[in-house]
Amino acid sequence: MTLDRPMYRVKRRLLGNPLTTERVSEEKLSNRTALGVLASDCISSSAYGSEEMLRVLVPVAGAAAFTMVMPVTGAILLVLLLLTLCYSDVVTIYTRAGGSYVVARENFGPNVAQVAAVALLVDYIVTVAVQVSAGTSALISLAHLAGNGWTGVDHLQLPVSVAVIVLLAYGNLRGIREAGRMFALPAYLFIAAMGLVFLVAAVRGLTGTLPHADLHAPGVVPLGTPGEGWLYGASLFIVLRSFANGGSSLTGLEAISNGISAFREPQGHNARRTLVAMSCVLAVLVLGVSTLAHFTHAVPYTDGTPTVIAQEARLAFGEGVLGTTGLVFVQLATALVLYTGANTPFTGFPYLASFVAQDRFLPRVLTRRGHRLAFSNGIVTLAALSLALLLVTGANVDKLVALYAIGVFTAFTMAGGGLTAYHWRRHEPLRQVKITTNALAALVSAAVVLIFAVTKFTEGAWLVVVIFPLGVWVLMRINREYRREAAALELLPSGADRPRTHRHQVFVLVESLDLAALKALRYAHELRPDTLRAVHFAIDEAHARRLASRWASTAATSVDLELVACPDRRLRHAMRELAVRITQGGDTSLTVLVPRRMYANVLGKLLHRGTGEKMSRTLEQLPHVVVTILPFNASHAMRALERHHLPDMD
């Protein structure tokens, strides 16, 4: 006969049978699966990175924006090269989950490392919201283009995005391996789909049949004129802002270093190979999308749909059955990879949170593996925070991007700076090259953070600027509390576990004569105190007299009932005064047993008040006083009585 509770049976039904701790080594990802799972976030960023550049350039430079996007893309690819070299170092040297957090902790100390921790945690939360929102935009874009301008679908942006986050959380709660199999395929479908778009567009471009987008279609971002603002020194500001927006293409690059624990042995070697493959794919995708935008003049829309990448697919494939089929394939693959890109944080966030918690900067509950060996508490926390962010922003990609790149580029800065310090202290081959590369990666990443904070401050970046110091303070506060507990333990003298008093009294608080009170008295006898007292505080004198009469007439207990007057009905105050009076000499310790009645049905909970927790909080600060709450399943006992059996009070 199973003793599992109903909620646990539901949990097993939803998540599958529990996995034993010994199987954690089996729950690892092959390189191909890891590329699909961990690189989805990074690869899928190409679906909106170029569009975010154009969203800044088009209103100012007009049609010239499609020329300017190419040098900005080139700058983004140079940053990608620097960061790839930097993170190749990270995964080779630091083979534990945590990425830039580990680098910062080992080279700058645990306190400075909390900047990287907050940066990565914030980035993961925003990544889930951005990727899911962009994936839903891809589906809505498909409805607009393939459905000949369907209307009435834009309102689905938020509910669909919420549903996807819930589904992602569920998939990851089932465990690493099943999540890997589920989420690896879309990355390869997206690569194939975009490769097909580039190939068809290249053929049509060479034959002179590649069309241009309509720059004056209803709903497009209004085109500026090249002369507006440029003569007043605004050009550099706009280009920098576009560059910062384009930096969103590189988000997710750190996912492999943060999830390195999910790789098979040798972890560093496998992670480095996967990282290089991911960066090469990302470079081709970003360059391809920007190049197509350059030639087709695919322009962003004010409401975000249809997206630039959807327009490029439509222009490349054309109209007709084949063209629509190709468009559907591209958009479905795009939506899937964006959704699964949102899955990457569900792998990285729990690992990172667990690692930070091991350093005692987050609650230790985040270090526990759940039913299926996943860090369930981290997964649930990430899902809840991402859903909250999604609801606040209405799943608007443009609003979310303003919060996006600051976190990840702060992490890039910490990784580059940490590795610079690491190589500076060592004499090794290519030392100067490694120092230069990592220092450049740190400086460029810091520049992107500064540019983003300034140019996007009024568009929501102020929130991240405020959250960062607040988040670091919270982590430091948690660590200080853990350190205080550890320091207090060190101050205890030898033999601190021995009793410091000569007498031990036990009080059993009695509300009524019932099975819960009898169980508490039985337990009290087993403690073998010097004095055992059953105490009832007489708030209602009539009830107290009836209780005393019943108590005296029953043979179920051998302990006399004491009535303590409580005319002002301040039960906890009266209990506190009694406890202080008993223990004030310092020679007597007091244990207070509080029966806690539990009921399976709501009616039972409503009919009986529970004062145990309140009493415990009142007495817990007193010296020489211990409060123990004794749970008693009243519903189970009553069912046993109804079946004419003696209830098991244990």
Phi, psi and omega in degrees: 000126183283142177256009182295139176288157180304320181295325179290324178295321176296319180299316179295323180295320182282318189257348184096178180292147180293149176260141179282156183299329182297339183273003182298328180291337179280338184275062181241162184254137170288167182299319181294317178293320180297322178298319179290321185278304187280335183268354182301318179301311183293311183297319183290343178299336178295344181288339181228354182299309180295323179298321179293327174297312182294329181297333176273319187283320187300314181296341183256314187262352180064221182296337178295344180299330183285344171272318182294334183296335183290310177295327176295319177298320177301319178295321178297319181291328175295319176297320178301318179298313179299316182290328177294317177297320180296310184284341170296323174295317183301309185287340178280319185274318184247101187260025171248152179302147178135335175054237184296335177296314179295317180300313181294321181294317183288333186252334182242353181098161185294329182292312178295328181297339180292339173297315177294321180299312179296319180302314182289319180296317177296318180299318180298317181298313181292324180301315179302313182295317182294310185297317180293318179297318179294324177296318177295322176299325178296319178293318179293324176298320177299318179296322179293314187277313182282336181266015178055051174080033177309139176244166178086006180258345184297331181290350179278354184307309184287308182299321178295318180297319178298316181298322181293319179298318178299318180295319179297317179298318180297315180300321181283331176294340178283344175125161186298312187295315181293324176296323179296312180297324184286325191252001182277323187299317183304327179299317180288327176296320180293317178300316179295318181296314181290326174299321178294318178299313181298319181295311181295319180295322179296317179297315180291327177293320179292331179267000177076022182247009180280117185281169175257152175284158178277109183286350182243021178292150179301131176096352180286159175298127183303135180277131173273183176248143185305336184278342184288117175089335187289330181280355183250018176080014182277349187298316182297318179300316181293317180296318178296321179294319177296319178298318179296317177299318179294339177298341176296342176294338186263356178295142184100349181297333182276354188299323182293319179291327179284334181250025186297335179295343181277352181277156173283161177288145352286122189297314182299315180296313181294320180294322181294317178298318179293321179298314180296317178298317180297316181295321178296316178297315180299317180300315179297318182293313180297313179297319181295316180295317179294320179296317177296320177297323178299318184273328184263347184060035174297123190244143179293152174258151185298324181269004175092348180226142356289149182286165179299317183292328177291320178296320179297319178296317179297317181292324180289314185275335180080187180275187178089177184295313181295319179297317179293321177299315178298319179297316180299316179299313182296315184289323176294319178296321179296314180298317182295317182289328176292318177297316180285338171297328174290344177284333182305314176300333179290344172269315185283318184301310180297322177297312181296314180300321178297318182293318178294323179293326176297330176276003176069035173250355173225161180302141184295343180300338180284354179269353185274135173275145185264204187305321184246028178071003173275158176281083191299320182297321177294320180296314180295319179298314179298316180298317181296315181291322179294320177297319178298316179296321179297317181293322181293320184267356182068023180059035179269118185297317184298321178291322183288325180299330178299337179262356199277295195288339183300314182297310186290322180285336170295319176296319176301319180298316180295321180294313180296317179295319180296318179290328174300314178295323180299310182287334179297327183274358185237148175253107188214165177299142179060027182302314183294322179296317181293320178297314181297314182298312183290325177294318177297318178300320180292317182294316180295318180296319177297323178296319178297318178301314181296315180298315181295317181297323182281310187284335182249013186301312183282351182260011177125345181295338178301328181297317179293320179300324178283319184294325185303300180296326179295317179296317178298319179298318180297315179297319178294324179293319177298316180296321180297323179293317177298319180292325176297318179297317180294320180294322179296323179295322181293334183281346182291140179284169177294144182074024182292345180277353181277151182294144180257001180239162182264338182238148180229119176250148177235128173253134169251116179282125185247123174262323177204165178277103182210182183294328179296317179294321180293321177298318180297321179293320178300315179295322180298320178298323181293339176285345180051058180282166174290325179221135177237127183228134171262121191239132174235127178272119188278086175279317177251109186298321180296315178296322180296320179293318179296319179296318180296322179293314178297319181299318182291332184270349182270149176260006185285341183225147179257004182258132178288150178266130177255132176260128178248122182295136178219068187294333181270003176063019177266082188301310184293325178296318180294320179295321180295316180298318179296317180296318179297320181294323182289323189257003189293336179284347180079002182256355185234132173257150185232129172248125179253119178261123182245108177295134179241112182275129179244141181232139181284334183253159182294323182300318179298321179293325181286328184281343184231127180276145178249114182250002185300312182296321179296318178296320180299315180295330181290323188261346191293340181273352183279140176290148177065017180238129177236133178248128178238125177265125182255108179291143177217122182277094183293325181296318179296318180296319180294322177296323178294319178296320180296333178270009177064034174247155173289131180289143175273106184276002180267000000 
